[in-house]
Amino acid sequence: NKQEVINDKSESILVDSPILGEPTAPLTFVEWGDYQCTYCYKFHTNTRDDIFSNFVDNGKIRFVYKDFPLNGSTSVLAAEASYCADDQNKYWAYHDELYKNWEGENTGWINFHNLKKFAYNVGLDIDVFDKCVQNEKHKQKVLNNYRYGQSIGINATPTFLIIDKEGNVQAIRGAQPYSVFDQVLNENLITNNT
C-alpha cells in the first residue's frame, strides 16, 4: 500500500532536503520536480508565489523540494548544481534562478557554462561551485531522491504531496490551477484543527 509506505517514511522525505517555512507548520507540502519539466516551470511561474504568500509566509505549511529528474542526465546535473549552491547557503536563490532561465526540455540550456553563469548571478564563489559540480559531489544525493520518489509511487513531475502531522498524505498531480491547491490545503488545515 503506497499510503503506508509514505507514512512510514514521511519524515525521511525531509531528510537532506532544503525546507522553506515554519519548521512547526501543521502541513508539509512536498514538490517532486525536474528543473527542465514544462509543468514544473508553469507551477513555478504561475502558482508558487500565491501558495507562498497565502500558506508558507504565515506559517500554515512548510515547503520542500525533492528532485525527480525524469529528463535524464542534464536534469540530474541541474539538481546537483542546486546542492552545490546549497553548500554556500544559496539553494533557494539558485533554485529560482534555474526556473527563471528555463528554456524547455532537453534543449541544451543546462550546461556547465550556464550553470556557472547562474552561480555568478546569485553571488556564489564560482571556483568552489565549479569544483563541486565537476566532482559530482551531490550526484548520489540526487539519484537517491529519484529512487526514493519511485519507491513511493512518484512517476510524473510535478507531483505534490501534502503531509499532515499524523503522516497522512494527499497527492496532487500536475501544475493544477491555484484554486485546486487553495482548496486542498485549506481542507487539510481544517482537518488538522488549525
N, C-alpha and C positions, 0 to 999 in steps of 0.2 A: 504493500500500500504506500503510494508516493507520499501521502499526507503524513503518515507515521515516520517515514524516512526523514522528511523535513523536520518534523517535531523533535526527533532525536538530535538533530543537528542544528536547530535554529540558532544556537549560539555560535556554532562553528562557521556559520555563514559569515559571521562578523570577524572571525579571526583574520588578522593580517589585512583587513580592509579599511581604507580611509572612510571615516564616518563624519557626516555633517549634521549639526543639530544637537539638541539637548541629549546627553547620554541617558537620562532617565525618562525620555519620552515614552508614552504608553505604546506607541506603534513604531515598528521598524519597516521602512519602505526600501526594498532592495531592487535596484535596476540591474538586470543582466544585459550587458550591451557590448557592441562591437563598434569601434571608432569609425569604421567605414560604412556601417549599415545605414541605409537611407532612412528607415523609420526611427532609428535611434537619433539620427540627426534631426528629424522632424520633431520628435519628442523634445529634444534639447532646445530647439529654437522656438517651438510654439507653446509648449506646455510646462516645461520645468520651472520657469520663473514664477508662474502662478501657484504651482504647488509649494514652492519655497516660501513665497510671501504669505500664503494662507495657512500653511501647516508646519513648515520647518522653522521659520523665524519666530513663531510664537510657542515653540516647544511641544507641539502636538505629535510630531513624528520626527524620527531621525532618518537620514538618507544615506544609503550605502550603494556603492557602485561595484559590481563584480564583472570581471572580464569574461566574455563568451565569444572568442574570436572565430566566428564562423567563416569569415572571408579569407582564411589562410594565413600564411607567414607574415604578410605585411600588417595584418591586424594584430598579430602577436607582437610584432615589432613596436607598433604604436603603444600597445599596452605596457610593454617593457619600458618604453621611454617615459610613460606616465609615472612608473615607480622609481625611475632614476630621478625624476623631478621630486618625487615624494622624499627621496633621501635628503633633498635640500629644502624640505618643508613647503614645497610648491605644487603638491599633487593637483589640487583643485584648479589652480591657475593654469596648469598645463593641460589638464582635462578639458577645460573650457576652450583653450587655445586650439586644441585639436579639432573640436567641433566648429570653432569659428573659421577654420581654414579648410573645412571639409570640401572635397571635390569629387565625391562619388565613390562607388565601389570598384576597387581594383583598377583605378585609372592612373596609378603611378605617383599620386601625390604624397604617399607615405614613403619617404626615402631618407637616407642619412642626412642629406643636405637640408631638407625641410625640417626634419626633427630638430636639427641644431638651430635652425632659424627660429623655430617656436621656442626653444630653450632660451635663446637670446632675448626674444620678445617678453618672456616672463621673468627675466632677470636671474637666470641660473648661472652658476660658474660653468662655463662651456667645457673646459678641459675635464672637469670632474664628471660632468654629464656624459661627455663623449666616451670617456673611458668606460663608464658604467654600461652604456648601450653597446659599445664594441665588444665588451667582455661578456655580454649576455647575462649580466648579473641577476636579473629578475625573470629570466625566461621560464625557469621551472615554476615559479610562483604563478605566472600567467597560465601555463599549461595545467597546473593543479586546479586553478579556478575553473578552467574549461571542463576538466574531467569531473570535478565536483558538481558543476552545473548539470552535466549529462547524467550523473548518478542520481540526481533528484528529479530528473524528468524535464529539464530545460532543453528545448530543441529549436528555439527561434529567438531572434532579437528584434525589438526589446521585449523581454518578459519581466513583469514586475511582481514581486511577492510582498504582500502586506502581512506582517507577522506581529501578533499581539504578545503580551507578557506571558500568556499561558502556552505559547508556541503554536497557536492556531494560525493557519496560513490560508490566505486567499490570493489567487493569481489573477493578474490582468495581462492579457497578451496583446502586443502591438501598440502602436502610437495612437491610442484612443484620444478622443477629444477631452479637453479638460473636465467637462461636466461628468464624465464617467469616473475619473479619479476622485473628483469632489464628492460624488455620491458615495462611492465605496469607502473612501477614507472616513467620511462623516458617519456612515453606518457603523463602521468598526469602532470609531471613537465612542459612539452611543453605547454599543455593546460592552465596551470596556469601561463604562461609567465615568467618562471624562468630559 
